[in-house]
Amino acid sequence: MKHTNLESKLDTLANTALVPSLSSIQRGIEREALRIQPSGKIAKTSHPKGVGHPLTHNSITTDFSESLLEFITPVSSSAEQTLSQLRDLQKYTLANMGDEMLWPMSMPCFIEDQDDIVLAQFGNSNIGKMKTLYREGLKNRYGSMMQAIAGVHFNMSFPDAFWDALKAAEQDQSTLQDFISNKYLGLIRNFKRELWLISYLFGASPALCRSFLQGKESDLPFEASGKGTLYLANGTALRLGDLGYTNSAQSSLKVMYNSLPEYVKGLQTAIRCRSDLYESIDDYRASEPKQLNKNILQIENEFYSPIRPKRNANPQETPTQALSRGGIEYIEIRALDVNPFSDTGISLEQIRFLDVFLTYCLLKDSPEMDWDEQQVSDKNLQSVISTGRDTETQLQQGDSVVSVEAWAKGIFSDLTKVASLFDKAHGNNAYSDTIATLATWVDNPDKTFSGKLVAALGAQSADSSEQALDLAKQYKEEHLQRAYQFYQEVELNAQAAQSFIDEQAICQSDELTLKAFLQDYFEKA
């Protein structure tokens, strides 16, 4: 049998320093979760003061709203340690939330009115006010309901030894910085081509509360369950679809991933180009601003993408300025639904799969991707979101049309080979076992997260909110009863106290008015 390019590359790399370096992959996780009342409705209370200040706490903050918590783990090469950190952060926060709980789903709980979603408050410093005004802009541009959706972000980077071995094996003559950036961009292009598989396996938002639509009609073939649940019989991840965390207004943005300058130029154009859509909304120059500015993107973070190239920025640097300075440092995967079957919102099994899948995306050939191909990949994703668990659903693969099942089996064949490298690096079979288990989900869609959720709805004629509320109660009880695994309570108390001191220092260092501060920021962006 003729070897594929990927197989040949894996054979070449099998006895290099690249293989042991796979045990040193660095990861960090950001898990979002709505705070809810015991009734299952969204919490209307302020961010729990006992956990620290949301502007300056490194690990516990808020996202769009006061009720949307975000837990951020430190960077670690141990997946088990990362999950322990998440558990501890959630345990500590739950202990400071009274009778409130964490909603274990991506799509929000029952929300009577958009005004119930209170914008996140970050204090009286200029940067704190800027963060809240940015969210005011999101509310006025897209509505608050979309911003109430929760997800999990998976950050990952390969160690120096990996890059050194790969560059030597490929006899690449570019600078190391350019080599790394180009390889990460290749990973991103392949990830976008096969993102639909993530939605198929780990999509966990096939259903939503009717209140999410706020009376609007949808063209999706929803079925009803219980008193207020709508679901797609073969759907996977509404969060990634047109109803979810997307922005149709950004469809004109042709952000490309074939070179770092091309990517940076696309984003910087968007943050400097005014948009007719937002011209009527007062910006920071007005006495009562409702958005930061009137551009297509207020800031770069407004660009909605399932994957982003990232670099840790220096003070006063924007994300693209950091990328231009130092190249791509890591990637951020933003396509994961909250896993309702895990108390942390993401499981060890998922992390191992992502390790393998992202390495596969990096090592396999990745031709340049034009705008038309990006549109095809998005169409494939939307097909899987709507009907993916009907594995005969047809997808466009190059010039061919293939079924979800056929394409997925081809990918898993390659993932099996990559997983063997991880097994060798870790001295066990955990990665191959994970890939073998998930491969069975292709033949049996009921094993997927969305399959389990829809099956439970059909069996009980229940509301998805009832499922979620039961899980929220279960997870809160388990968290509070479990001993701390990584942190100590006294350490978390100290972090919380220090965050208030740090926030006050920021306030006291402000020398400009908010308007002058923002004008200076945008002039430098």
PEJO-V65754 format. One record per backbone hydrogen bond with DSSP energy under -1.0 kcal/mol. CO is the residue of the C=O (numbers start at 1). NH is the residue of the N-H. If there is no record, write none. Layout:
CO NH
CO NH
This chain:
4 8
5 9
6 10
7 11
8 12
9 13
10 14
13 16
17 21
19 22
20 23
21 24
26 157
27 76
28 155
29 73
30 153
31 71
33 69
34 103
35 43
36 101
37 40
41 37
48 51
49 52
53 57
59 72
61 70
64 120
65 68
67 35
67 69
68 63
69 33
70 61
71 31
76 27
78 82
79 83
80 84
81 85
82 86
83 87
84 88
85 89
86 90
87 91
88 92
89 93
90 94
91 95
93 96
94 97
97 100
101 36
106 150
110 42
113 116
114 117
116 118
118 66
125 129
126 130
127 131
128 132
129 133
130 134
131 135
132 136
133 137
134 138
135 139
136 140
137 141
138 142
139 143
145 148
146 149
151 32
153 30
154 333
155 28
156 331
157 26
159 163
160 164
161 165
162 166
163 167
164 168
165 169
166 170
167 172
175 179
176 180
177 181
178 182
179 183
180 184
181 185
182 186
183 187
184 188
185 189
186 190
187 191
188 192
189 193
190 194
194 197
195 198
195 199
196 200
197 201
198 202
199 203
201 449
205 238
206 232
208 230
209 212
210 213
213 216
220 222
223 231
225 229
228 210
229 225
230 208
231 223
232 235
234 389
236 205
237 240
238 241
239 245
241 244
244 246
247 250
248 251
250 253
253 255
259 263
260 264
261 265
262 266
263 267
264 268
265 269
266 270
267 271
269 273
270 297
273 296
278 281
282 290
283 286
292 284
294 275
299 302
300 303
306 334
308 332
310 329
310 330
314 317
318 322
319 323
320 324
321 325
322 326
323 327
330 310
331 156
332 308
333 154
336 152
339 342
342 345
345 339
347 351
348 352
349 353
350 354
351 355
352 356
353 357
354 358
355 359
356 360
357 361
358 362
359 363
360 364
370 374
371 375
372 376
373 377
374 378
375 379
376 380
377 381
378 382
379 383
380 384
381 385
382 386
383 387
384 388
385 236
387 390
389 391
390 393
391 405
393 404
395 402
397 400
400 397
402 395
403 407
404 408
405 409
406 410
407 411
408 412
409 413
410 414
411 415
412 416
414 418
415 419
416 420
418 422
419 423
420 424
421 425
422 426
423 427
423 428
429 433
430 434
431 435
432 436
433 437
434 438
435 439
438 441
439 442
440 444
444 447
445 448
448 452
449 453
450 454
451 455
452 456
453 457
454 458
455 459
456 460
457 461
463 467
464 468
465 469
466 470
467 471
468 472
469 473
470 474
471 475
472 476
473 477
474 478
475 479
476 480
477 481
478 482
488 492
489 493
490 494
491 495
492 496
493 497
494 498
495 499
496 500
497 501
498 502
499 503
500 504
501 505
502 506
503 507
504 508
505 509
513 517
514 518
515 519
516 520
517 521
518 522
519 523
520 524
521 525
